[in-house]
Amino acid sequence: MGSAEQGKIKVAIVGGGISGLALGAGLTKKPHIDFHIYESVPEYKDVGAGLALHLNAIKAMLLIGDEVREAYSKKALNMGDEALEMATQVILAHGPNEDMKGLMELLPPGCVTFGKRAASVGQVGDVAKVRFKDGEEIEADCVIGADGVHSVTRAYILGPDHPAVGAKNHDGYQNYRRTLPMDEARAYGMDPKWTTYVPILCGPRGYINSMPLDKGRLLSVGIVVPGLRFEADKIGGAPPLDPTKYDDYSDEAKKMIKMVKDDPADSWSYADHDNAPFYWRGRVCMIGDAAHTMYPFAGNGAAQALEDCAVVNALFDKVTSKDRIEKAFEAFDTARRPRSQRVVEISREFGWLYAYSYGDLHTDPAKMKAFMREAGGFTNNVDLNKQNEAAMEAFEKLL
């Protein structure tokens, strides 16, 4: 990190994804904090199926700052419909790259360094350290790891041999996906209604969904197949998609499967984390996917990362001296770990439901609706002000 003014708290953020940048957007307004973000990629690229942000994500952004919410609004398609289950104020952005651009605009120049992949994180005395693959080592008063599913921060906090360190794919999910212009998608004969929101077409050999991107100019469509590949977070290398296995699916589902089969440009296996017993160690803490990677089935991975940022951002209002750092991290763990880990479990349960493997739930539409209402209520209908207040109360008790 560069030199900081005397007395400022030096914060190194490892990872410049959604959580790292959103946290930076909050910390930049704190005169007693000097932060720097280290991102592993040389530049942002669109990788993934787009990003759906539900109501709790929007609440979290507003707690960090109105400008964070506004940055997303500029890049996103609002699909809110209060009459639809699980569709409350969903924001769909054109891939992670667009989201990163919006957040980058909120940060001071020079506070993000690209091409810095962390090799290890640690602490010596009261000094937190990050060593990068290029051999450089930096020191800070604390490190916040937002370094994703394969987090070196997580390995340090839990210990490299802890069973919860690595990515998991217990149900063997493989995602086959294609993004194409909306006009081309409509040429396949899709019902136009499927191009205006995020449908999920369930079935025992995989579920299909589509997602409009780039203000409705593109459509991301894919099929997620369970029990196919138990390696976690692997790109490519999967067997070809066989449309004949889905002859008994609906006509609309088969049209989407044909789209993917015609040009399966993207394919990767999914990943999540088993629950960690803690999210911090000394002056090192982990947030976002580093702390709780989850399957995308509940659409809440980014939202949980933003909730993390909202809590850390609030706590660091009070971290005015170095001896308060560990207390803030412990308070964050108290406030966020139980809820975020429950959402990991909910995401797994949605995957089972979509694949008709959650008992007999799929045979009873009323029970399915009740499950989705309860799960959606847990994720969306949360009072994030109270969550921040609970974190602050835990912090004050530690002082």
C-alpha positions as CSV (number, residue, x, y, z in Angstrom):
1,M,0.0,0.0,0.0
2,G,1.1,3.5,-0.6
3,S,1.9,5.8,2.3
4,A,-1.0,6.9,4.4
5,E,-1.6,10.0,6.5
6,Q,-0.5,9.6,10.1
7,G,-3.1,7.9,12.3
8,K,-5.2,6.5,9.5
9,I,-6.2,2.8,9.5
10,K,-4.6,1.0,6.6
11,V,-7.0,-1.5,5.1
12,A,-6.0,-3.9,2.3
13,I,-8.9,-5.4,0.4
14,V,-8.0,-8.5,-1.5
15,G,-10.3,-8.9,-4.4
16,G,-12.0,-6.2,-6.6
17,G,-15.3,-7.9,-7.3
18,I,-18.7,-6.8,-6.1
19,S,-17.9,-7.0,-2.4
20,G,-14.5,-5.5,-2.6
21,L,-15.6,-2.5,-4.7
22,A,-18.8,-2.0,-2.8
23,L,-16.9,-1.9,0.5
24,G,-14.4,0.5,-1.1
25,A,-17.3,2.8,-2.0
26,G,-18.3,2.9,1.6
27,L,-14.8,3.3,3.1
28,T,-13.9,6.1,0.7
29,K,-16.2,8.3,2.7
30,K,-14.4,7.7,6.0
31,P,-11.5,10.2,6.5
32,H,-9.9,7.9,9.1
33,I,-9.5,5.0,6.7
34,D,-6.9,4.5,4.0
35,F,-7.8,1.5,1.8
36,H,-6.5,-0.1,-1.3
37,I,-8.0,-2.9,-3.4
38,Y,-5.9,-5.6,-5.1
39,E,-7.7,-7.4,-7.9
40,S,-6.2,-10.5,-9.5
41,V,-7.4,-10.0,-13.1
42,P,-5.7,-7.5,-15.4
43,E,-9.1,-6.1,-16.5
44,Y,-12.8,-6.8,-16.0
45,K,-14.5,-9.1,-18.4
46,D,-18.0,-10.5,-18.7
47,V,-18.0,-14.0,-17.2
48,G,-21.1,-15.6,-16.0
49,A,-24.8,-15.5,-16.6
50,G,-25.7,-12.0,-15.5
51,L,-26.5,-10.8,-12.0
52,A,-29.9,-10.8,-10.3
53,L,-30.2,-8.5,-7.2
54,H,-33.2,-9.0,-5.0
55,L,-34.7,-6.6,-2.5
56,N,-32.2,-7.3,0.3
57,A,-29.3,-6.4,-2.1
58,I,-31.0,-3.1,-2.8
59,K,-31.5,-2.4,0.9
60,A,-27.8,-3.2,1.5
61,M,-26.6,-0.9,-1.3
62,L,-28.6,1.9,0.2
63,L,-27.0,1.4,3.6
64,I,-23.6,1.7,2.0
65,G,-24.7,4.8,0.1
66,D,-27.4,6.1,-2.3
67,E,-24.6,6.4,-4.9
68,V,-24.0,2.7,-4.8
69,R,-27.7,2.0,-5.6
70,E,-27.5,4.6,-8.3
71,A,-24.4,3.1,-9.9
72,Y,-26.3,-0.2,-10.3
73,S,-29.4,1.5,-11.7
74,K,-27.5,3.0,-14.5
75,K,-26.3,-0.4,-15.7
76,A,-29.3,-2.6,-14.9
77,L,-32.8,-3.6,-16.0
78,N,-35.4,-3.3,-13.2
79,M,-37.7,-6.3,-13.3
80,G,-39.6,-5.7,-10.0
81,D,-43.2,-6.9,-9.8
82,E,-44.8,-7.0,-6.4
83,A,-47.4,-9.5,-7.7
84,L,-44.7,-12.2,-8.4
85,E,-43.2,-14.5,-5.9
86,M,-39.4,-14.1,-5.5
87,A,-39.3,-11.2,-8.0
88,T,-39.4,-8.2,-5.7
89,Q,-37.3,-5.5,-7.3
90,V,-34.9,-7.7,-9.1
91,I,-32.1,-5.8,-10.9
92,L,-30.4,-7.6,-13.8
93,A,-27.1,-6.2,-15.1
94,H,-25.2,-7.2,-18.2
95,G,-22.7,-9.4,-16.5
96,P,-20.3,-8.6,-13.7
97,N,-18.2,-6.3,-15.9
98,E,-21.0,-3.7,-16.1
99,D,-21.4,-3.8,-12.4
100,M,-17.7,-3.3,-11.8
101,K,-17.6,-0.3,-14.0
102,G,-20.5,1.3,-12.1
103,L,-18.8,0.8,-8.7
104,M,-15.3,1.8,-10.0
105,E,-16.7,5.2,-10.8
106,L,-17.4,5.8,-7.1
107,L,-13.7,5.2,-6.1
108,P,-10.9,7.7,-6.0
109,P,-8.3,7.3,-8.8
110,G,-5.4,4.9,-8.0
111,C,-7.1,2.9,-5.2
112,V,-7.4,-0.3,-7.3
113,T,-4.4,-2.2,-8.6
114,F,-5.1,-4.9,-11.2
115,G,-3.1,-8.0,-12.0
116,K,-2.3,-8.7,-8.3
117,R,-3.2,-12.3,-7.5
118,A,-2.7,-13.1,-3.8
119,A,-0.5,-16.1,-3.0
120,S,-0.9,-15.9,0.8
121,V,-2.4,-13.9,3.6
122,G,-1.1,-13.8,7.1
123,Q,-0.3,-11.7,10.2
124,V,3.0,-11.1,12.1
125,G,2.4,-9.3,15.4
126,D,0.0,-6.5,14.8
127,V,0.8,-6.3,11.0
128,A,-1.4,-8.0,8.5
129,K,0.4,-9.1,5.3
130,V,-0.4,-10.1,1.7
131,R,2.1,-11.8,-0.5
132,F,1.3,-11.8,-4.3
133,K,2.1,-14.2,-7.0
134,D,4.5,-11.7,-8.5
135,G,6.6,-11.7,-5.4
136,E,5.5,-8.4,-3.9
137,E,4.4,-8.2,-0.3
138,I,2.4,-5.5,1.3
139,E,1.6,-4.7,4.9
140,A,-1.6,-3.2,6.4
141,D,-3.3,-2.7,9.7
142,C,-5.9,-5.3,8.5
143,V,-6.8,-7.4,5.5
144,I,-10.3,-8.0,4.3
145,G,-10.4,-10.9,1.9
146,A,-13.0,-10.6,-0.9
147,D,-11.1,-13.0,-3.0
148,G,-13.8,-15.4,-4.1
149,V,-14.5,-19.1,-3.9
150,H,-10.8,-20.2,-4.0
151,S,-9.9,-17.6,-1.3
152,V,-6.4,-17.7,0.1
153,T,-7.8,-15.5,2.9
154,R,-10.2,-18.3,3.8
155,A,-7.3,-20.8,3.8
156,Y,-5.4,-18.6,6.3
157,I,-8.4,-17.9,8.6
158,L,-9.5,-21.6,8.8
159,G,-6.2,-23.2,8.2
160,P,-5.2,-24.8,4.9
161,D,-6.3,-28.3,5.9
162,H,-9.7,-27.4,7.3
163,P,-12.5,-29.4,5.5
164,A,-14.5,-26.2,4.8
165,V,-11.7,-24.4,3.0
166,G,-12.1,-25.7,-0.5
167,A,-15.0,-25.2,-3.0
168,K,-17.6,-28.0,-3.0
169,N,-20.1,-29.2,-5.6
170,H,-21.9,-32.0,-3.6
171,D,-24.7,-32.3,-6.1
172,G,-22.6,-32.3,-9.3
173,Y,-24.1,-29.3,-11.1
174,Q,-22.9,-28.4,-14.6
175,N,-24.2,-25.3,-16.3
176,Y,-24.4,-25.1,-20.1
177,R,-25.1,-21.5,-21.1
178,R,-25.3,-19.2,-24.1
179,T,-25.8,-15.5,-24.5
180,L,-27.3,-14.2,-27.8
181,P,-29.0,-11.1,-29.2
182,M,-32.6,-10.9,-28.2
183,D,-33.8,-10.8,-31.8
184,E,-32.0,-14.0,-32.5
185,A,-33.5,-15.6,-29.4
186,R,-37.0,-14.7,-30.5
187,A,-36.3,-16.3,-33.9
188,Y,-36.3,-19.6,-32.1
189,G,-40.1,-19.1,-31.5
190,M,-39.9,-18.3,-27.8
191,D,-43.0,-16.9,-26.2
192,P,-42.1,-13.2,-25.7
193,K,-43.0,-13.3,-22.0
194,W,-40.0,-15.6,-21.4
195,T,-37.7,-12.7,-22.6
196,T,-38.9,-10.1,-20.1
197,Y,-38.2,-11.7,-16.7
198,V,-36.3,-14.7,-15.3
199,P,-38.3,-18.0,-15.7
200,I,-37.2,-21.2,-14.1
201,L,-38.4,-24.3,-15.9
202,C,-37.9,-27.3,-13.5
203,G,-37.3,-30.9,-14.3
204,P,-35.6,-34.1,-13.0
205,R,-32.7,-34.1,-15.5
206,G,-31.9,-30.4,-15.3
207,Y,-33.6,-27.0,-15.0
208,I,-33.7,-24.3,-17.7
209,N,-33.7,-20.6,-17.2
210,S,-33.3,-17.4,-19.2
211,M,-32.3,-13.9,-18.2
212,P,-32.5,-10.7,-20.2
213,L,-29.3,-8.6,-20.1
214,D,-28.0,-5.2,-21.3
215,K,-31.4,-3.4,-20.9
216,G,-33.1,-6.3,-22.7
217,R,-30.9,-6.3,-25.8
218,L,-29.4,-9.7,-24.9
219,L,-30.7,-13.0,-23.5
220,S,-28.7,-15.4,-21.4
221,V,-30.2,-18.9,-21.6
222,G,-28.9,-22.1,-20.0
223,I,-29.6,-25.5,-18.5
224,V,-28.2,-26.7,-15.2
225,V,-27.7,-30.5,-15.0
226,P,-27.3,-32.1,-11.6
227,G,-25.2,-35.2,-10.9
228,L,-23.0,-34.7,-13.9
229,R,-19.7,-33.2,-12.6
230,F,-18.7,-33.1,-9.0
231,E,-15.6,-31.0,-9.5
232,A,-16.2,-27.5,-8.3
233,D,-15.9,-24.4,-10.4
234,K,-14.3,-25.9,-13.4
235,I,-14.7,-24.2,-16.8
236,G,-15.1,-26.4,-19.9
237,G,-14.3,-30.1,-20.1
238,A,-17.9,-31.3,-19.6
239,P,-19.6,-33.9,-21.9
240,P,-21.6,-32.4,-24.8
241,L,-25.2,-31.5,-24.0
242,D,-27.6,-34.1,-25.2
243,P,-31.0,-32.6,-26.1
244,T,-32.7,-36.0,-26.6
245,K,-32.6,-36.5,-22.8
246,Y,-35.2,-33.7,-22.5
247,D,-37.8,-34.9,-25.1
248,D,-40.4,-35.1,-22.3
249,Y,-39.8,-31.5,-21.3
250,S,-42.2,-28.7,-22.3
251,D,-42.0,-27.1,-25.8
252,E,-40.7,-23.9,-24.4
253,A,-38.0,-25.7,-22.4
254,K,-36.9,-27.6,-25.5
255,K,-36.6,-24.3,-27.5
256,M,-34.2,-23.0,-24.9
257,I,-32.2,-26.2,-24.8
258,K,-31.9,-26.0,-28.6
259,M,-30.5,-22.5,-28.3
260,V,-27.8,-23.7,-25.9
261,K,-27.1,-26.8,-28.0
262,D,-26.6,-24.7,-31.2
263,D,-23.8,-22.7,-29.6
264,P,-22.8,-23.8,-26.1
265,A,-20.1,-21.2,-25.7
266,D,-20.0,-21.3,-21.9
267,S,-20.0,-24.3,-19.6
268,W,-18.8,-24.6,-16.1
269,S,-19.5,-26.6,-12.9
270,Y,-21.0,-24.8,-9.9
271,A,-19.5,-24.4,-6.5
272,D,-20.4,-23.5,-3.0
273,H,-18.8,-23.6,0.5
274,D,-19.5,-25.8,3.5
275,N,-20.0,-23.7,6.6
276,A,-17.0,-22.1,8.1
277,P,-16.8,-22.0,11.9
278,F,-15.7,-18.3,11.9
279,Y,-15.1,-15.5,9.4
280,W,-12.1,-13.8,11.0
281,R,-8.7,-14.5,12.6
282,G,-6.8,-11.7,14.2
283,R,-6.7,-8.7,11.8
284,V,-7.8,-10.7,8.8
285,C,-11.5,-11.1,7.8
286,M,-13.3,-12.6,4.8
287,I,-16.5,-11.4,3.1
288,G,-18.6,-12.3,0.1
289,D,-17.8,-15.5,-1.8
290,A,-14.6,-15.9,0.2
291,A,-16.8,-16.4,3.3
292,H,-19.9,-18.1,1.9
293,T,-19.9,-19.0,-1.8
294,M,-23.4,-20.3,-2.6
295,Y,-25.1,-21.9,-5.6
296,P,-27.1,-19.4,-7.7
297,F,-30.4,-21.0,-7.3
298,A,-31.8,-18.5,-4.8
299,G,-30.2,-15.6,-6.6
300,N,-28.6,-14.3,-3.4
301,G,-24.9,-14.6,-3.7
302,A,-24.2,-11.0,-4.6
303,A,-26.9,-9.8,-2.1
304,Q,-25.2,-11.6,0.8
305,A,-21.9,-10.1,-0.2
306,L,-23.5,-6.6,-0.2
307,E,-25.0,-7.3,3.2
308,D,-21.5,-8.1,4.4
309,C,-20.3,-4.8,3.1
310,A,-23.1,-2.9,4.7
311,V,-22.2,-4.4,8.1
312,V,-18.4,-3.9,7.7
313,N,-18.9,-0.4,6.4
314,A,-21.0,0.5,9.5
315,L,-18.6,-1.0,11.9
316,F,-15.6,0.8,10.4
317,D,-17.3,4.1,11.3
318,K,-16.1,3.2,14.8
319,V,-12.7,1.7,14.0
320,T,-10.8,4.8,14.8
321,S,-7.9,3.0,16.3
322,K,-6.0,-0.2,15.5
323,D,-7.1,-1.9,18.7
324,R,-10.7,-1.8,17.5
325,I,-10.1,-3.8,14.3
326,E,-10.4,-7.3,15.8
327,K,-13.5,-6.3,17.8
328,A,-15.1,-5.1,14.6
329,F,-14.3,-8.3,12.8
330,E,-15.7,-10.4,15.7
331,A,-18.9,-8.3,15.7
332,F,-19.2,-8.8,11.9
333,D,-18.9,-12.5,12.4
334,T,-21.6,-12.5,15.1
335,A,-24.0,-10.5,13.0
336,R,-23.4,-12.1,9.6
337,R,-22.3,-15.7,9.8
338,P,-25.5,-17.4,10.9
339,R,-27.7,-15.6,8.3
340,S,-25.3,-15.9,5.4
341,Q,-24.8,-19.6,6.1
342,R,-28.5,-20.2,6.2
343,V,-28.8,-18.6,2.7
344,V,-26.1,-21.1,1.5
345,E,-28.4,-23.9,2.7
346,I,-31.5,-22.3,1.2
347,S,-29.7,-22.1,-2.2
348,R,-29.0,-25.8,-2.0
349,E,-32.6,-26.5,-1.2
350,F,-33.7,-24.5,-4.2
351,G,-31.4,-26.6,-6.4
352,W,-33.0,-29.8,-5.0
353,L,-36.5,-28.3,-5.7
354,Y,-35.7,-27.3,-9.3
355,A,-34.3,-30.8,-10.0
356,Y,-37.3,-32.6,-8.3
357,S,-35.1,-34.1,-5.7
358,Y,-36.3,-32.3,-2.6
359,G,-38.5,-35.1,-1.3
360,D,-42.0,-35.0,-2.9
361,L,-42.2,-31.2,-2.7
362,H,-42.3,-30.9,-6.5
363,T,-45.5,-32.9,-6.6
364,D,-47.5,-30.4,-4.7
365,P,-47.6,-26.8,-6.2
366,A,-49.1,-25.4,-3.0
367,K,-46.2,-26.8,-0.9
368,M,-43.7,-25.5,-3.5
369,K,-45.2,-22.0,-3.3
370,A,-45.2,-22.1,0.5
371,F,-41.5,-23.1,0.5
372,M,-40.6,-20.4,-2.0
373,R,-42.5,-17.8,-0.1
374,E,-40.8,-18.7,3.2
375,A,-37.4,-18.9,1.7
376,G,-37.9,-15.7,-0.3
377,G,-39.2,-14.0,2.9
378,F,-36.0,-15.0,4.7
379,T,-33.7,-13.5,2.1
380,N,-35.8,-10.5,1.0
381,N,-37.9,-9.3,3.9
382,V,-35.0,-8.7,6.3
383,D,-34.5,-5.6,8.3
384,L,-30.9,-4.7,7.5
385,N,-31.0,-1.7,9.7
386,K,-31.5,-4.1,12.6
387,Q,-28.7,-6.3,11.3
388,N,-26.3,-3.3,11.4
389,E,-27.6,-2.3,14.8
390,A,-27.0,-5.9,16.1
391,A,-23.4,-5.7,14.8
392,M,-22.9,-2.4,16.5
393,E,-24.3,-3.7,19.8
394,A,-21.9,-6.7,19.6
395,F,-19.0,-4.3,18.9
396,E,-19.9,-2.0,21.8
397,K,-19.9,-5.0,24.2
398,L,-16.4,-5.9,23.1
399,L,-14.9,-2.5,23.9
